[in-house]
Amino acid sequence: MFSLLAVMLVSVVLTSLFLLRLQQSLLAGYFLCGIAIANSGILERLGGASLHDDVVQMSDFGVVLLMFTLGLEFSLGELKYLRRLAFGGGTMQMGLCGLGMGLVSAFIWGLGWQGATILAVVLGMSSTAVSLKTFQDLSLSTSPGARFALAVAIFQDLFIIVFLLLLPLLLAPGDPSVPLLPRLGGLLARGGVFVILAALSAKWIIPWVLGAVSRSRNRELFTLSVMACCIGLGFLGGLLDLGLALGAFVAGLAISDSIYKHRILTDVLPLKDLFLTLFFVSVGLKVELTVTLTLWRPILGLVLLLLLVKGTVITLIARGMGLAAKQALLAGLGLCSAGEFSLVLLQKAGPAGLWSLETQQTLLASVALSMGILPVAIRLGDPLHRWLKALGWGHQKLSGKEEALLSQRTKKLENHAVICGYGPVGQALNEAMLKAGVATLVVDLNSSTVKALQLTGQPVLFADACHEETWALARLDHAKIIAFTFPAVPATIGALETIHRTRPEMPILARTRFSADTERLKRFGVTQVINDDTETSRAMVESALILHGG
């Protein structure tokens, strides 16, 4: 067992270093490590099937910790803020994508309603961990497209918890002489008992235990207490035949509003990452390469079905909910793959015999491949949007009334500064320019920010800087300077193409997070680039010298 763990972890580290250089998903890399180990003969040399069973048990513990941190990170405040997108967009996404994928699965593989229902959820779920991490790497995490993806992810989290509660009925239909409704009623009754016990624990027991341990100022004991709460409630859920994962989620939810939340996350996340890695490797261990190589056509077909059809449906949903074409496309690309919980469900459903071994291998490989392709798909969002725009899609033309209203708000602006983005940097720049007597116009895609600025009388446009109509309304011909205060380089470059066609001499100030993008922005015509790394380094050096007395 120790030898297998050494092989697994060393291979994961080496693969991850390679994938980081290629800016690819590490989760897909863990899956590939499992495939390589399973098909290299190492398992047979180290102990055979018993070792695989041990790894699966450890991976189950990784799923428990995943569900615990999911409950811990679940934000009712975020859900309240994004409730329209979450419940509206999320319901349509899971409904349309799940129903479509379920019908396709039933038709292609001839599945019963239980198997088709499970596969509908498997293929309807999305890899929010990969997509949100990619949005963060591209500095797009605050964009409307990424916010829509986050809202749908919140809905999917709620949905999968309910589905895991009902999963035993699908995997083990039970005695056909016993009607479904009594069995469902018994399940809901056990769930109600568990919720009451969990609520009592969250109200009285867990706060008392964590408070007493925290006063001891013993970090090791605090970590052990957190794990005891997680595994204890998880075990209670298991005793009630509700599943360890559901119990762990409720345990995290019970602590999510406590003052200990952030400290718990700091202690638990490293353990979760370790066991979650083992989970993905263990799923890869189940892939028989000799079988999947003969199934490359259905695997490729299913991946294309996910990326194209699911991505298109989500894009249209986001577009229908008011997102600009580029942001809707970004949301569709971010949610077009299958996800981590797809693998969890496949692992739980595989032994139930609802479909054949070949189908299981096809599904495992397709889910992992779609997750691996996802970062590349998101990065292709800009060129894909330009291509679609050239074909005439997404060219949003304002009505005469809307254009007249916006023009009325900005028609008096002369020699003004156009500030794109109103985060902390944009806000500071806007205040400084106004104090210096320079008129400003803010361009932002956050509707709450735009409404708040309108109440103060600040000229502001709720618009995308990449659209030509935006710069016509921003009176580009009369502007004195343009500043991009967000570090999203692709969005800045997309806007520069429009600006330079009208005002090639316009002074432009832009911001980037990484030094490698500085010269790239200058090649696209940016006058001055503010690099976060450089400015932070300079401030750090100056502060250190001052504190040292140098």
C-alpha positions, 0 to 999 in steps of 0.5 A: 500500500505504501509503495502504491501511494508513493507511485501515485503521489510522485506521478501526480506531482510530475504530471501536475508540473507538466500540466501547469506549464500548459495551463491545463486542469490538474484534476484531469491530470490526476485522472490520467495518472490513474489510467497510466498506473492501472494499465502499466502493470504496477498494480499487479506487481504491488498487490493486485485488486486488494490495493485498488479497493484500499485506494477506493476507500481512501477516495471515498473519504476524499468525497466526504471531505469534498462535501464537507468543504462544499457545505462550509463554503456554501454562501446563503448571502451569495445565493440571495444576491444571485438568486435570479440567475441561480434558480432561473438559469440553473433550473433551465440549464439542468432541465434542458441539458439533463433532459436532452442528455437523458433522452440521448442516453436512453436512445443510444444505450437502451437504458431503463428510466433509472439509468437514464435519470442518473446519466441525465444528471451526470451529463448535466453537471458542470466542472465548476472547480475547473471553470472558476479557476480558469476564470480566475487565471484569466482575470475574468472572475468578476465578469457577468459571464463568470458570475452567471457560471457561479450562480448556476454552480450554486444551483447545481450544488443544491441539486446534487445534494437532493439527488444524492438523497434520492440516489439509493432509490435509483440504485437499489429499487428494492422489492417490486411488491413494495410501492415506490411511495412508501419507500420514498416516504421512509427516505424523506422521514429519515431525512427529516430526522437527520435534519432535526438532529443536525440542526440541534447539533449546529445550534448547541453541540458543535458551537460548544465543542469548538468554543471549548477547544478554541479556548484551549489554544491547541491547534491540533485539537481544533483540527481533530475536533473539526474532523470529528464533527465532519465524520460524526455527522457523516456517520449519522447520515450513514446510519440512517441510510442517507449516505456519508456524503450527505451527512458531511455536507450538512456538517459543513453547512452547520458550521458555515455561519459560525465564527470558526469558518475561515479557520476550519477552511485553513485546516481542512483544505489541504486534507481535502486536496490530498484525498480528492487527488486520491479520488480522481486517481482511483477513478482513473484506476478503473479505466481499462485502456484496451477497452477505451481505445476501441471505444474512441468514436463514442467517446469523441462523439459524447465529448463533442455533444457535451461541448457543442450542444450543452455549451450552445444551450447554456449560451442561449439561456444566458443570452435570454436572461440579459447577458451580452453576447460575449458574456453569454458565450463565456458562460456557455464555455465555462459550463459546457463540460461534465464535472467532478460530481459526474465522476462521483455519481459514475463511481457510485452507479457503476457497480449497480449494473444499470449499464454495461462495462463498455458504457461505463468506460465510455462515460468515464473517459468522456467526462474526464476528457471534457474536463481536460479540454475546458480550460482551452475552450474558455481561452478560445472564447474571444476568437470564437466570439469575433468569428460569430460576430462576423457572421452576424450573431450577437451584434446588439443594436440599441433601440432608438429610445435607449440610444437617445436616453444614453446619449442624453446622459453623455452628450455634454462630456468633453475632454473627459476620461473614460474609465473601464471597470469600477472595482477598487482601482477604478473607483480610486482613479475616478475620485482622483480625476474628479478632484483634479477637475477632469470629467469622467465616464465609467463603463461597467458590466455590474448592474448594481454598480451602475445603478448606484453610480446613477443615483450619485449623478456620475455619468456611467454606461452599463455596456461592454467595452468590446462593442462599437456602440459603447464607444459611440455612446462614450463620445470617443471622438471627444475623450481625452484619455481611456483607462482600463482598470481591470487586469483582464488582458483579452477584454482590453485587447478586444476593446483596443481594436475598436478604439484604434479604428476611430482614435489611433492617437488616443492615450490609453492606460491599461493594467495587467497582473503579469509581467509577460503581458506588458509588452503584449499590450504595448504592441496593441497600442497601449500608451502606459501599462501598469503591472501589478507585480512590478508595482507591488515589488516596488512598494514592498522594497520601499516599505522594507527599506523604510522599516529597516531604517535604510 
